[in-house]
Amino acid sequence: METSLDIARISAITIDLDDTLWPVWPAIARAEAALAGWLATHAPATATLFGDAQALRAIRERMNELRPDLRLDLSALRRESIRMALTQAGDDPRLAEPAFDFFFAERQRVDLFDDALETLEFLAARYPVVALSNGNADVQRIGIGRYFKASLSATLLGVAKPDARIFHAAARVAGVDSSAVLHVGDDALLDARGALDAGMQAAWLNTAGADWPHEGAAPHATLPSLSALCRLLA
């Protein structure tokens, strides 16, 4: 485990959610399958026309092209994609709201990595912890909100990782300078490089054992697991 971490500097933790605390794509796949079932009951024409996840993702990509203003709001993007599908199929577009609400509730049913809860308990007992995500996971609905001082998203702030402004906002919420924050996340660019560029220390969760893909500064710690972070900070 490579590390040049200055533990004495750390006064707060920011941490990514999707693919750091749980695998995101199984949760999305389950939610999309559940949505397909909901549409079969409430909007059968839409279910027939867009009856599989691939068709729904295609219309979501089309909506992304039509509404670039929604690129940071994944919930709105999904909702309007559903509305477009309903409209194209001849179903009531007003069903987009309850359909999205059903999807969103299912999207929050994540399977935490085995060491995620013990890591959150460890961190929250020692530091203010701020969730920092480009996605739309809701830590309260997932049931882990008690571990966080705050949860910030690209939708809320209008900027997304790796933009330094979202990291600086998280530091302000934590009540510390950016240099006193350790950011933890799985994405080499969005998390590790973004945190480094924002003046934070960075711990890259690299369970696959990949090489650092960027030129210049490397993360202060490269972690094979979340539990390795606990051992490092103990």
CYANA upper distance limits for C-alpha pairs under 8 A (distance plus 0.5 A):
  1 MET  CA    221 ALA  CA      7.67
  1 MET  CA    222 THR  CA      6.39
  1 MET  CA    223 LEU  CA      6.60
  1 MET  CA    224 PRO  CA      7.66
  2 GLU  CA    220 HIS  CA      8.19
  2 GLU  CA    221 ALA  CA      6.06
  2 GLU  CA    222 THR  CA      5.96
  2 GLU  CA    223 LEU  CA      8.24
  3 THR  CA    219 PRO  CA      8.45
  3 THR  CA    220 HIS  CA      5.80
  3 THR  CA    221 ALA  CA      4.64
  3 THR  CA    222 THR  CA      7.04
  4 SER  CA    220 HIS  CA      5.38
  4 SER  CA    221 ALA  CA      6.82
  5 LEU  CA    201 GLN  CA      7.76
  5 LEU  CA    220 HIS  CA      5.43
  5 LEU  CA    221 ALA  CA      6.62
  6 ASP  CA     10 ILE  CA      7.78
  7 ILE  CA    233 LEU  CA      7.33
  9 ARG  CA    179 SER  CA      8.04
  9 ARG  CA    180 ALA  CA      5.84
  9 ARG  CA    181 VAL  CA      8.24
 10 ILE  CA    180 ALA  CA      5.35
 10 ILE  CA    181 VAL  CA      5.99
 10 ILE  CA    182 LEU  CA      6.62
 11 SER  CA    127 TYR  CA      6.78
 11 SER  CA    128 PRO  CA      8.12
 11 SER  CA    176 VAL  CA      7.55
 11 SER  CA    180 ALA  CA      5.77
 11 SER  CA    181 VAL  CA      6.54
 12 ALA  CA    127 TYR  CA      5.60
 12 ALA  CA    128 PRO  CA      5.62
 12 ALA  CA    129 VAL  CA      6.60
 12 ALA  CA    171 ALA  CA      8.28
 12 ALA  CA    174 ALA  CA      6.97
 12 ALA  CA    176 VAL  CA      7.67
 12 ALA  CA    180 ALA  CA      7.04
 12 ALA  CA    181 VAL  CA      5.41
 12 ALA  CA    182 LEU  CA      6.98
 13 ILE  CA    123 LEU  CA      8.09
 13 ILE  CA    127 TYR  CA      6.93
 13 ILE  CA    128 PRO  CA      6.81
 13 ILE  CA    129 VAL  CA      5.28
 13 ILE  CA    130 VAL  CA      6.84
 13 ILE  CA    181 VAL  CA      6.04
 13 ILE  CA    182 LEU  CA      5.49
 13 ILE  CA    183 HIS  CA      6.30
 13 ILE  CA    184 VAL  CA      7.97
 14 THR  CA    129 VAL  CA      6.12
 14 THR  CA    130 VAL  CA      5.16
 14 THR  CA    131 ALA  CA      6.20
 14 THR  CA    132 LEU  CA      6.76
 14 THR  CA    170 ALA  CA      7.59
 14 THR  CA    171 ALA  CA      8.47
 14 THR  CA    181 VAL  CA      7.44
 14 THR  CA    182 LEU  CA      6.79
 14 THR  CA    183 HIS  CA      5.12
 14 THR  CA    184 VAL  CA      6.76
 15 ILE  CA     20 THR  CA      8.44
 15 ILE  CA    129 VAL  CA      7.83
 15 ILE  CA    130 VAL  CA      6.86
 15 ILE  CA    131 ALA  CA      5.55
 15 ILE  CA    132 LEU  CA      6.19
 15 ILE  CA    183 HIS  CA      6.08
 15 ILE  CA    184 VAL  CA      5.18
 15 ILE  CA    185 GLY  CA      6.42
 16 ASP  CA     20 THR  CA      6.42
 16 ASP  CA     21 LEU  CA      8.00
 16 ASP  CA    131 ALA  CA      6.43
 16 ASP  CA    132 LEU  CA      5.60
 16 ASP  CA    133 SER  CA      5.91
 16 ASP  CA    183 HIS  CA      8.43
 16 ASP  CA    184 VAL  CA      6.81
 16 ASP  CA    185 GLY  CA      5.44
 16 ASP  CA    186 ASP  CA      7.97
 16 ASP  CA    191 ASP  CA      7.88
 17 LEU  CA     21 LEU  CA      5.82
 17 LEU  CA     22 TRP  CA      7.61
 17 LEU  CA    131 ALA  CA      7.29
 17 LEU  CA    132 LEU  CA      7.56
 17 LEU  CA    133 SER  CA      6.56
 17 LEU  CA    137 ALA  CA      7.98
 17 LEU  CA    185 GLY  CA      8.22
 18 ASP  CA     22 TRP  CA      6.34
 18 ASP  CA     23 PRO  CA      6.78
 18 ASP  CA     24 VAL  CA      5.71
 18 ASP  CA    133 SER  CA      8.07
 18 ASP  CA    135 GLY  CA      7.87
 18 ASP  CA    137 ALA  CA      8.12
 19 ASP  CA     23 PRO  CA      4.99
 19 ASP  CA     24 VAL  CA      6.02
 19 ASP  CA    186 ASP  CA      6.99
 20 THR  CA    185 GLY  CA      6.20
 20 THR  CA    186 ASP  CA      5.96
 20 THR  CA    205 LEU  CA      7.60
 21 LEU  CA    112 LEU  CA      6.30
 21 LEU  CA    113 PHE  CA      6.37
 21 LEU  CA    116 ALA  CA      5.99
 22 TRP  CA    110 VAL  CA      7.06
 22 TRP  CA    111 ASP  CA      6.34
 22 TRP  CA    112 LEU  CA      4.90
 22 TRP  CA    113 PHE  CA      5.59
 22 TRP  CA    116 ALA  CA      8.18
 23 PRO  CA     27 ALA  CA      7.78
 23 PRO  CA    110 VAL  CA      8.13
 23 PRO  CA    111 ASP  CA      7.65
 23 PRO  CA    112 LEU  CA      7.89
 23 PRO  CA    113 PHE  CA      7.90
 24 VAL  CA     28 ILE  CA      6.81
 24 VAL  CA    110 VAL  CA      7.94
 25 TRP  CA     29 ALA  CA      6.44
 26 PRO  CA     30 ARG  CA      6.65
 27 ALA  CA     31 ALA  CA      6.67
 27 ALA  CA    106 GLU  CA      8.21
 27 ALA  CA    107 ARG  CA      6.19
 27 ALA  CA    108 GLN  CA      7.99
 27 ALA  CA    109 ARG  CA      7.05
 27 ALA  CA    110 VAL  CA      6.02
 27 ALA  CA    111 ASP  CA      8.14
 28 ILE  CA     32 GLU  CA      6.56
 28 ILE  CA    107 ARG  CA      6.31
 29 ALA  CA     33 ALA  CA      6.67
 29 ALA  CA     53 ALA  CA      8.19
 30 ARG  CA     34 ALA  CA      6.63
 30 ARG  CA    106 GLU  CA      7.80
 30 ARG  CA    107 ARG  CA      8.00
 31 ALA  CA     35 LEU  CA      6.59
 31 ALA  CA    103 PHE  CA      5.96
 31 ALA  CA    104 PHE  CA      7.94
 31 ALA  CA    106 GLU  CA      5.43
 31 ALA  CA    107 ARG  CA      5.65
 32 GLU  CA     36 ALA  CA      6.70
 32 GLU  CA     53 ALA  CA      6.61
 32 GLU  CA    103 PHE  CA      7.33
 33 ALA  CA     37 GLY  CA      6.96
 33 ALA  CA     52 ASP  CA      8.20
 33 ALA  CA     53 ALA  CA      7.44
 34 ALA  CA     38 TRP  CA      6.78
 34 ALA  CA    103 PHE  CA      7.43
 34 ALA  CA    106 GLU  CA      7.82
 35 LEU  CA     39 LEU  CA      6.63
 35 LEU  CA     99 ALA  CA      7.40
 35 LEU  CA    102 PHE  CA      7.44
 35 LEU  CA    103 PHE  CA      6.01
 36 ALA  CA     40 ALA  CA      6.72
 36 ALA  CA     47 ALA  CA      6.82
 36 ALA  CA     51 GLY  CA      6.82
 36 ALA  CA     52 ASP  CA      7.36
 36 ALA  CA     53 ALA  CA      8.20
 37 GLY  CA     41 THR  CA      7.09
 37 GLY  CA     47 ALA  CA      8.46
 38 TRP  CA     42 HIS  CA      6.62
 38 TRP  CA     43 ALA  CA      8.27
 38 TRP  CA     99 ALA  CA      7.62
 38 TRP  CA    102 PHE  CA      8.38
 39 LEU  CA     43 ALA  CA      5.19
 39 LEU  CA     44 PRO  CA      6.47
 39 LEU  CA     46 THR  CA      7.13
 39 LEU  CA     47 ALA  CA      5.78
 39 LEU  CA     99 ALA  CA      7.92
 40 ALA  CA     44 PRO  CA      5.07
 40 ALA  CA     45 ALA  CA      8.39
 40 ALA  CA     46 THR  CA      8.12
 40 ALA  CA     47 ALA  CA      5.51
 40 ALA  CA     48 THR  CA      8.13
 43 ALA  CA     47 ALA  CA      6.83
 43 ALA  CA     86 LEU  CA      7.95
 43 ALA  CA     91 ASP  CA      6.54
 43 ALA  CA     92 ASP  CA      8.31
 43 ALA  CA     95 LEU  CA      8.48
 44 PRO  CA     48 THR  CA      6.60
 45 ALA  CA     49 LEU  CA      6.73
 45 ALA  CA     86 LEU  CA      8.50
 45 ALA  CA     89 ALA  CA      6.10
 45 ALA  CA     90 GLY  CA      7.48
 45 ALA  CA     91 ASP  CA      7.03
 46 THR  CA     50 PHE  CA      6.16
 46 THR  CA     51 GLY  CA      7.76
 46 THR  CA     85 ALA  CA      6.81
 46 THR  CA     86 LEU  CA      6.02
 46 THR  CA     88 GLN  CA      8.33
 46 THR  CA     89 ALA  CA      5.51
 46 THR  CA     90 GLY  CA      8.03
 46 THR  CA     91 ASP  CA      7.13
 47 ALA  CA     51 GLY  CA      5.03
 47 ALA  CA     52 ASP  CA      8.49
 49 LEU  CA     89 ALA  CA      6.98
 50 PHE  CA     55 ALA  CA      5.73
 50 PHE  CA     56 LEU  CA      6.38
 50 PHE  CA     85 ALA  CA      7.64
 51 GLY  CA     55 ALA  CA      7.41
 51 GLY  CA     56 LEU  CA      8.22
 52 ASP  CA     56 LEU  CA      7.04
 53 ALA  CA     57 ARG  CA      6.52
 54 GLN  CA     58 ALA  CA      6.64
 55 ALA  CA     59 ILE  CA      6.94
 56 LEU  CA     60 ARG  CA      6.69
 56 LEU  CA     81 SER  CA      8.28
 56 LEU  CA     82 ILE  CA      8.34
 56 LEU  CA     85 ALA  CA      8.29
 57 ARG  CA     61 GLU  CA      6.68
 58 ALA  CA     62 ARG  CA      6.82
 59 ILE  CA     63 MET  CA      6.66
 59 ILE  CA     81 SER  CA      6.63
 59 ILE  CA     84 MET  CA      8.22
 59 ILE  CA     85 ALA  CA      7.64
 60 ARG  CA     64 ASN  CA      6.71
 60 ARG  CA     77 LEU  CA      7.67
 60 ARG  CA     78 ARG  CA      7.11
 60 ARG  CA     81 SER  CA      5.57
 60 ARG  CA     82 ILE  CA      8.48
 61 GLU  CA     65 GLU  CA      7.03
 62 ARG  CA     66 LEU  CA      6.83
 63 MET  CA     67 ARG  CA      6.27
 63 MET  CA     77 LEU  CA      7.49
 63 MET  CA     80 GLU  CA      7.80
 63 MET  CA     81 SER  CA      6.35
 64 ASN  CA     68 PRO  CA      6.18
 64 ASN  CA     70 LEU  CA      7.73
 64 ASN  CA     71 ARG  CA      7.06
 64 ASN  CA     77 LEU  CA      7.47
 67 ARG  CA     71 ARG  CA      7.89
 67 ARG  CA     77 LEU  CA      8.46
 70 LEU  CA     74 LEU  CA      7.64
 70 LEU  CA     76 ALA  CA      7.07
 70 LEU  CA     77 LEU  CA      6.29
 71 ARG  CA     77 LEU  CA      7.61
 72 LEU  CA    134 ASN  CA      7.84
 72 LEU  CA    154 ALA  CA      6.26
 72 LEU  CA    155 THR  CA      5.74
 72 LEU  CA    158 GLY  CA      7.25
 72 LEU  CA    159 VAL  CA      7.79
 72 LEU  CA    160 ALA  CA      7.50
 73 ASP  CA     77 LEU  CA      6.68
 73 ASP  CA    136 ASN  CA      8.30
 73 ASP  CA    154 ALA  CA      7.76
 73 ASP  CA    155 THR  CA      5.29
 74 LEU  CA     78 ARG  CA      6.56
 74 LEU  CA    135 GLY  CA      7.08
 74 LEU  CA    136 ASN  CA      6.83
 74 LEU  CA    155 THR  CA      8.09
 75 SER  CA     79 ARG  CA      6.61
 75 SER  CA    104 PHE  CA      8.42
 75 SER  CA    136 ASN  CA      7.05
 76 ALA  CA     80 GLU  CA      6.53
 77 LEU  CA     81 SER  CA      6.59
 78 ARG  CA     82 ILE  CA      6.78
 78 ARG  CA    100 PHE  CA      7.73
 79 ARG  CA     83 ARG  CA      6.79
 79 ARG  CA     96 ALA  CA      6.54
 79 ARG  CA     97 GLU  CA      7.32
 79 ARG  CA     99 ALA  CA      8.48
 79 ARG  CA    100 PHE  CA      5.98
 80 GLU  CA     84 MET  CA      6.63
 80 GLU  CA     96 ALA  CA      7.79
 81 SER  CA     85 ALA  CA      6.79
 82 ILE  CA     86 LEU  CA      6.68
 82 ILE  CA     96 ALA  CA      6.11
 82 ILE  CA     99 ALA  CA      8.06
 82 ILE  CA    100 PHE  CA      7.84
 83 ARG  CA     87 THR  CA      6.62
 83 ARG  CA     93 PRO  CA      5.66
 83 ARG  CA     94 ARG  CA      7.92
 83 ARG  CA     95 LEU  CA      7.92
 83 ARG  CA     96 ALA  CA      5.41
 84 MET  CA     88 GLN  CA      6.57
 84 MET  CA     93 PRO  CA      7.97
 85 ALA  CA     89 ALA  CA      6.65
 86 LEU  CA     90 GLY  CA      6.65
 86 LEU  CA     91 ASP  CA      5.44
 86 LEU  CA     92 ASP  CA      6.79
 86 LEU  CA     93 PRO  CA      5.81
 86 LEU  CA     95 LEU  CA      8.16
 86 LEU  CA     96 ALA  CA      7.89
 87 THR  CA     91 ASP  CA      6.36
 87 THR  CA     92 ASP  CA      7.26
 87 THR  CA     93 PRO  CA      6.00
 95 LEU  CA     99 ALA  CA      6.47
 96 ALA  CA    100 PHE  CA      6.40
 97 GLU  CA    101 ASP  CA      6.66
 98 PRO  CA    102 PHE  CA      6.67
 99 ALA  CA    103 PHE  CA      6.78
100 PHE  CA    104 PHE  CA      6.38
101 ASP  CA    105 ALA  CA      6.68
102 PHE  CA    106 GLU  CA      6.93
103 PHE  CA    107 ARG  CA      6.60
104 PHE  CA    108 GLN  CA      7.06
105 ALA  CA    109 ARG  CA      7.69
107 ARG  CA    137 ALA  CA      8.07
108 GLN  CA    137 ALA  CA      6.77
108 GLN  CA    138 ASP  CA      7.27
108 GLN  CA    141 ARG  CA      7.00
108 GLN  CA    142 ILE  CA      5.96
109 ARG  CA    142 ILE  CA      7.03
110 VAL  CA    142 ILE  CA      7.69
112 LEU  CA    116 ALA  CA      6.57
112 LEU  CA    117 LEU  CA      8.06
115 ASP  CA    119 THR  CA      6.60
115 ASP  CA    225 SER  CA      8.42
115 ASP  CA    226 LEU  CA      6.70
115 ASP  CA    227 SER  CA      6.37
116 ALA  CA    120 LEU  CA      6.68
116 ALA  CA    226 LEU  CA      7.11
116 ALA  CA    227 SER  CA      8.34
117 LEU  CA    121 GLU  CA      6.62
118 GLU  CA    122 PHE  CA      6.56
118 GLU  CA    227 SER  CA      8.29
119 THR  CA    123 LEU  CA      6.60
119 THR  CA    226 LEU  CA      6.85
119 THR  CA    227 SER  CA      6.68
119 THR  CA    229 LEU  CA      8.26
119 THR  CA    230 CYS  CA      6.81
120 LEU  CA    124 ALA  CA      6.36
120 LEU  CA    147 TYR  CA      6.73
121 GLU  CA    125 ALA  CA      6.63
121 GLU  CA    147 TYR  CA      7.26
122 PHE  CA    126 ARG  CA      7.31
122 PHE  CA    230 CYS  CA      7.27
123 LEU  CA    127 TYR  CA      6.35
123 LEU  CA    128 PRO  CA      8.39
123 LEU  CA    129 VAL  CA      7.55
123 LEU  CA    230 CYS  CA      8.13
124 ALA  CA    128 PRO  CA      6.66
124 ALA  CA    129 VAL  CA      6.53
124 ALA  CA    147 TYR  CA      5.99
124 ALA  CA    148 PHE  CA      7.57
128 PRO  CA    148 PHE  CA      7.52
128 PRO  CA    149 LYS  CA      6.31
128 PRO  CA    174 ALA  CA      6.64
129 VAL  CA    147 TYR  CA      7.49
129 VAL  CA    148 PHE  CA      5.50
129 VAL  CA    149 LYS  CA      6.05
129 VAL  CA    150 ALA  CA      7.75
129 VAL  CA    174 ALA  CA      7.76
130 VAL  CA    148 PHE  CA      5.98
130 VAL  CA    149 LYS  CA      6.11
130 VAL  CA    150 ALA  CA      5.47
130 VAL  CA    151 SER  CA      6.05
130 VAL  CA    152 LEU  CA      7.76
130 VAL  CA    170 ALA  CA      7.06
130 VAL  CA    173 VAL  CA      8.28
130 VAL  CA    174 ALA  CA      7.29
131 ALA  CA    148 PHE  CA      7.19
131 ALA  CA    150 ALA  CA      6.89
131 ALA  CA    151 SER  CA      4.92
131 ALA  CA    152 LEU  CA      6.43
132 LEU  CA    151 SER  CA      6.65
132 LEU  CA    152 LEU  CA      5.53
132 LEU  CA    153 SER  CA      6.33
132 LEU  CA    166 ILE  CA      8.49
132 LEU  CA    167 PHE  CA      8.32
132 LEU  CA    170 ALA  CA      7.68
133 SER  CA    152 LEU  CA      6.98
133 SER  CA    153 SER  CA      5.34
133 SER  CA    154 ALA  CA      7.05
133 SER  CA    160 ALA  CA      8.41
133 SER  CA    161 LYS  CA      8.12
134 ASN  CA    153 SER  CA      5.97
134 ASN  CA    154 ALA  CA      5.34
134 ASN  CA    155 THR  CA      7.88
134 ASN  CA    160 ALA  CA      6.20
134 ASN  CA    161 LYS  CA      6.99
135 GLY  CA    153 SER  CA      7.17
135 GLY  CA    154 ALA  CA      7.63
135 GLY  CA    155 THR  CA      8.44
136 ASN  CA    153 SER  CA      7.71
136 ASN  CA    155 THR  CA      8.33
137 ALA  CA    142 ILE  CA      8.32
138 ASP  CA    142 ILE  CA      6.64
139 VAL  CA    143 GLY  CA      6.61
139 VAL  CA    144 ILE  CA      5.85
139 VAL  CA    145 GLY  CA      5.34
139 VAL  CA    151 SER  CA      7.90
140 GLN  CA    144 ILE  CA      6.45
140 GLN  CA    145 GLY  CA      4.93
140 GLN  CA    146 ARG  CA      8.26
141 ARG  CA    145 GLY  CA      8.33
144 ILE  CA    148 PHE  CA      8.27
149 LYS  CA    174 ALA  CA      7.66
150 ALA  CA    173 VAL  CA      7.67
150 ALA  CA    174 ALA  CA      8.37
152 LEU  CA    156 LEU  CA      7.06
152 LEU  CA    157 LEU  CA      7.80
152 LEU  CA    170 ALA  CA      7.47
153 SER  CA    157 LEU  CA      6.80
153 SER  CA    160 ALA  CA      8.03
154 ALA  CA    158 GLY  CA      5.89
154 ALA  CA    159 VAL  CA      5.59
154 ALA  CA    160 ALA  CA      5.08
154 ALA  CA    161 LYS  CA      7.95
154 ALA  CA    166 ILE  CA      7.92
155 THR  CA    159 VAL  CA      7.87
155 THR  CA    160 ALA  CA      8.46
157 LEU  CA    166 ILE  CA      7.49
159 VAL  CA    163 ASP  CA      7.10
159 VAL  CA    165 ARG  CA      7.53
159 VAL  CA    166 ILE  CA      6.62
160 ALA  CA    166 ILE  CA      6.82
161 LYS  CA    166 ILE  CA      6.93
161 LYS  CA    167 PHE  CA      8.10
161 LYS  CA    190 LEU  CA      5.60
161 LYS  CA    191 ASP  CA      7.34
161 LYS  CA    194 GLY  CA      6.85
162 PRO  CA    166 ILE  CA      8.30
162 PRO  CA    189 LEU  CA      7.25
162 PRO  CA    190 LEU  CA      4.93
162 PRO  CA    191 ASP  CA      7.00
162 PRO  CA    193 ARG  CA      7.62
162 PRO  CA    194 GLY  CA      4.62
162 PRO  CA    195 ALA  CA      7.79
163 ASP  CA    167 PHE  CA      7.88
163 ASP  CA    194 GLY  CA      6.92
163 ASP  CA    198 ALA  CA      8.50
164 ALA  CA    168 HIS  CA      6.69
164 ALA  CA    194 GLY  CA      6.84
164 ALA  CA    195 ALA  CA      7.66
164 ALA  CA    197 ASP  CA      7.06
164 ALA  CA    198 ALA  CA      5.22
165 ARG  CA    169 ALA  CA      6.58
165 ARG  CA    198 ALA  CA      8.15
166 ILE  CA    170 ALA  CA      6.85
167 PHE  CA    171 ALA  CA      6.87
167 PHE  CA    178 SER  CA      8.09
167 PHE  CA    194 GLY  CA      8.34
167 PHE  CA    195 ALA  CA      7.12
167 PHE  CA    198 ALA  CA      6.89
168 HIS  CA    172 ARG  CA      6.80
168 HIS  CA    178 SER  CA      6.59
168 HIS  CA    198 ALA  CA      7.35
169 ALA  CA    173 VAL  CA      6.81
170 ALA  CA    174 ALA  CA      6.70
171 ALA  CA    175 GLY  CA      6.67
171 ALA  CA    176 VAL  CA      6.01
171 ALA  CA    177 ASP  CA      6.48
171 ALA  CA    178 SER  CA      5.85
171 ALA  CA    181 VAL  CA      7.26
172 ARG  CA    176 VAL  CA      6.49
172 ARG  CA    177 ASP  CA      7.52
172 ARG  CA    178 SER  CA      8.41
176 VAL  CA    180 ALA  CA      6.82
176 VAL  CA    181 VAL  CA      7.90
177 ASP  CA    181 VAL  CA      7.67
178 SER  CA    198 ALA  CA      7.58
178 SER  CA    199 GLY  CA      6.41
178 SER  CA    200 MET  CA      5.91
179 SER  CA    199 GLY  CA      5.95
179 SER  CA    200 MET  CA      5.34
179 SER  CA    201 GLN  CA      7.47
180 ALA  CA    200 MET  CA      7.31
180 ALA  CA    201 GLN  CA      8.26
181 VAL  CA    200 MET  CA      5.96
181 VAL  CA    201 GLN  CA      6.77
182 LEU  CA    200 MET  CA      6.49
182 LEU  CA    201 GLN  CA      5.23
182 LEU  CA    202 ALA  CA      6.06
182 LEU  CA    203 ALA  CA      7.46
183 HIS  CA    191 ASP  CA      7.82
183 HIS  CA    192 ALA  CA      7.89
183 HIS  CA    195 ALA  CA      6.81
183 HIS  CA    200 MET  CA      7.36
183 HIS  CA    201 GLN  CA      6.81
183 HIS  CA    202 ALA  CA      5.45
183 HIS  CA    203 ALA  CA      6.57
184 VAL  CA    191 ASP  CA      7.57
184 VAL  CA    192 ALA  CA      7.91
184 VAL  CA    202 ALA  CA      6.64
184 VAL  CA    203 ALA  CA      5.30
184 VAL  CA    204 TRP  CA      6.55
184 VAL  CA    205 LEU  CA      7.40
185 GLY  CA    191 ASP  CA      5.73
185 GLY  CA    192 ALA  CA      7.15
185 GLY  CA    203 ALA  CA      7.20
185 GLY  CA    204 TRP  CA      6.02
185 GLY  CA    205 LEU  CA      6.06
186 ASP  CA    191 ASP  CA      7.13
186 ASP  CA    192 ALA  CA      8.20
186 ASP  CA    204 TRP  CA      6.16
186 ASP  CA    205 LEU  CA      4.99
186 ASP  CA    206 ASN  CA      6.65
187 ASP  CA    191 ASP  CA      5.63
187 ASP  CA    192 ALA  CA      7.04
187 ASP  CA    204 TRP  CA      7.72
187 ASP  CA    205 LEU  CA      8.13
188 ALA  CA    192 ALA  CA      5.50
188 ALA  CA    193 ARG  CA      6.56
188 ALA  CA    204 TRP  CA      7.15
188 ALA  CA    212 TRP  CA      7.82
188 ALA  CA    213 PRO  CA      7.84
189 LEU  CA    193 ARG  CA      5.30
189 LEU  CA    194 GLY  CA      6.67
189 LEU  CA    214 HIS  CA      8.48
190 LEU  CA    194 GLY  CA      5.84
190 LEU  CA    195 ALA  CA      8.50
191 ASP  CA    195 ALA  CA      6.41
191 ASP  CA    202 ALA  CA      8.24
191 ASP  CA    204 TRP  CA      7.93
192 ALA  CA    196 LEU  CA      6.73
192 ALA  CA    202 ALA  CA      5.79
192 ALA  CA    203 ALA  CA      7.06
192 ALA  CA    204 TRP  CA      6.14
192 ALA  CA    219 PRO  CA      6.56
193 ARG  CA    197 ASP  CA      6.63
193 ARG  CA    202 ALA  CA      8.29
193 ARG  CA    218 ALA  CA      8.36
193 ARG  CA    219 PRO  CA      7.87
194 GLY  CA    198 ALA  CA      6.74
195 ALA  CA    199 GLY  CA      6.96
195 ALA  CA    200 MET  CA      5.70
195 ALA  CA    201 GLN  CA      7.17
195 ALA  CA    202 ALA  CA      6.37
196 LEU  CA    200 MET  CA      5.77
196 LEU  CA    201 GLN  CA      6.60
196 LEU  CA    202 ALA  CA      6.65
196 LEU  CA    217 ALA  CA      8.24
196 LEU  CA    219 PRO  CA      7.66
201 GLN  CA    219 PRO  CA      7.69
201 GLN  CA    220 HIS  CA      6.56
202 ALA  CA    219 PRO  CA      5.56
202 ALA  CA    220 HIS  CA      5.90
202 ALA  CA    221 ALA  CA      7.08
203 ALA  CA    219 PRO  CA      6.41
203 ALA  CA    220 HIS  CA      6.43
203 ALA  CA    221 ALA  CA      5.10
203 ALA  CA    222 THR  CA      6.25
203 ALA  CA    223 LEU  CA      7.29
204 TRP  CA    219 PRO  CA      6.82
204 TRP  CA    221 ALA  CA      6.72
204 TRP  CA    222 THR  CA      5.34
204 TRP  CA    223 LEU  CA      6.42
205 LEU  CA    222 THR  CA      6.63
205 LEU  CA    223 LEU  CA      5.26
205 LEU  CA    224 PRO  CA      6.72
205 LEU  CA    225 SER  CA      6.90
205 LEU  CA    226 LEU  CA      7.63
206 ASN  CA    210 ALA  CA      7.09
206 ASN  CA    222 THR  CA      6.82
206 ASN  CA    223 LEU  CA      6.07
206 ASN  CA    224 PRO  CA      5.88
206 ASN  CA    225 SER  CA      7.80
207 THR  CA    223 LEU  CA      7.49
207 THR  CA    224 PRO  CA      5.01
207 THR  CA    225 SER  CA      6.42
208 ALA  CA    224 PRO  CA      7.99
209 GLY  CA    224 PRO  CA      7.43
212 TRP  CA    218 ALA  CA      7.55
214 HIS  CA    218 ALA  CA      8.21
223 LEU  CA    228 ALA  CA      6.65
223 LEU  CA    229 LEU  CA      7.15
224 PRO  CA    228 ALA  CA      7.13
225 SER  CA    229 LEU  CA      7.60
226 LEU  CA    230 CYS  CA      7.44
227 SER  CA    231 ARG  CA      6.99
228 ALA  CA    232 LEU  CA      6.62
229 LEU  CA    233 LEU  CA      6.71
230 CYS  CA    234 ALA  CA      6.37
